[in-house]
Amino acid sequence: MRLSALPVMITDSITDLTPAFLRGGGIELLMLDFDNTIVPYTTNVAEEKISAWLQEMLASPVQICVVSNSRNDRVKRFCQAYGIPCITHARKPFPKGIRECLVRFGKSPEQCALAGDQIFTDTLGANGVGVRSILVRAIDNHNIWLKLRHVAELPFIFAARKRRLTYEEY
């Protein structure tokens, strides 16, 4: 696979990714980053809008799975509470966790997308395995390290906006 830091698509929130939209693009499995994509790093409680979206996704034909680098048990507890399969210790951008998810669900990379808030883990990992990468705006860059990471990602975001599709254009 081609190593690229440019996401295929950029959107403001995972709630923009409706089952109809995903199915229209041939997506049968949506992999989700956890921290700052579903919930902020500082909590494991989803906002009402995200919670409703998760319920909608679980009731749809599009399968979802959390694929997180976290080693924290809060990811597993959150996923158990919602009935969402999860893979932790994914080691993104390395392919380990993403490939594990593909095997678990019996899907090819072309049938899948990965939505996450970080270019250097989520986007690179998805692109490296041939899964469509969707960059989601981080929920809360609450500390200096997250803000600095975002600044380092800006050139890639600008390039992706010029060369790739936003949700509205997809």
PENORMO-V104040 format. One record per backbone hydrogen bond with DSSP energy under -0.5 kcal/mol. CO is the residue of the C=O (numbers start at 1). NH is the residue of the N-H. E is the energy in kcal/mol with one decimal. If there is no record, write none. Layout:
[[CO NH E] [CO NH E]]
//
This chain:
[[2 4 -0.6] [5 7 -0.6] [8 165 -1.5] [9 135 -2.9] [10 167 -1.7] [11 137 -1.7] [13 16 -1.6] [14 17 -1.8] [16 18 -1.6] [18 22 -2.6] [19 23 -2.9] [20 24 -2.2] [21 25 -1.0] [22 25 -0.7] [22 27 -2.7] [23 26 -1.8] [26 28 -0.5] [28 63 -2.7] [29 31 -0.6] [29 113 -1.9] [30 65 -1.7] [31 115 -2.9] [32 67 -2.7] [34 37 -1.7] [34 38 -2.9] [34 39 -1.4] [36 139 -1.7] [39 36 -3.8] [40 43 -1.5] [44 46 -0.5] [47 51 -2.8] [48 52 -2.5] [49 53 -1.9] [50 54 -2.8] [51 55 -2.1] [52 56 -2.3] [53 57 -2.7] [54 58 -2.5] [55 59 -1.4] [57 60 -1.2] [61 63 -0.6] [63 30 -3.1] [64 85 -0.6] [65 32 -2.7] [66 68 -0.5] [66 87 -2.8] [68 90 -2.3] [70 89 -1.6] [72 75 -1.4] [72 76 -0.6] [73 77 -2.5] [74 78 -2.3] [75 79 -2.5] [76 80 -2.6] [77 81 -2.1] [78 82 -1.5] [79 83 -1.3] [79 84 -2.7] [85 66 -2.4] [87 68 -2.9] [90 97 -2.1] [91 94 -2.2] [95 99 -3.1] [96 100 -2.2] [97 101 -1.9] [98 102 -2.2] [99 103 -2.4] [100 104 -2.6] [101 105 -2.1] [102 106 -1.0] [102 107 -2.0] [108 111 -1.7] [109 112 -1.7] [109 132 -0.6] [111 28 -3.3] [111 29 -1.6] [112 132 -1.9] [113 31 -3.3] [114 116 -0.5] [114 134 -2.8] [115 33 -2.6] [116 136 -2.6] [118 122 -0.9] [118 123 -1.8] [119 124 -2.1] [121 125 -2.0] [122 126 -2.6] [123 127 -2.8] [124 128 -2.2] [125 129 -1.0] [126 129 -0.9] [126 130 -1.1] [126 131 -2.3] [132 114 -2.9] [133 8 -1.1] [133 9 -1.6] [133 135 -0.5] [134 116 -2.2] [134 136 -0.6] [135 11 -2.7] [140 142 -1.6] [143 147 -2.0] [144 148 -2.7] [145 149 -2.3] [146 150 -2.1] [147 151 -2.1] [148 152 -2.3] [149 153 -1.4] [150 154 -1.0] [151 154 -0.7] [153 156 -0.7] [153 157 -2.1] [154 158 -2.9] [155 159 -2.2] [156 160 -2.6] [157 161 -2.4] [158 162 -1.5] [159 163 -2.2] [160 164 -3.6] [165 10 -1.3] [166 169 -0.9] [166 170 -1.4]]
//
